[in-house]
Amino acid sequence: MDDLAIRRKRLLYQSRHRGTQESDLLLGGFAQAHLERFDGEELDQFEALVGQTDADLMDWISDRAAAPNHLGGTVFDLLVTFKNILIEH
């Protein structure tokens, strides 16, 4: 198994076991849908997001607070879009 595959498995697990059900569902669902297509840089971005607290992530994703610049990027934008699609359905 290569390094990217190992990182993807670890991040999928971490995304599904966050501590709050809302975060588990959102981040776990997002990881299930996107991790396999992420390259190393995108995995870095997602890993940085997973390393944040649930409360902060939910505030940033829901636009209740501005996300720090270093956490922004394609993966954050995809996560916000994913959350919005879930809410619409």
Secondary structure, 3 states (H helix, E strand, C coil): CCHHHHHHHHHHHHHHCCCCHHHHHHHHHHHHHHHHHCCHHHHHHHHHHHCCCHHHHHHHHCCCCCCCHHHCCHHHHHHHHHHHHHHHC
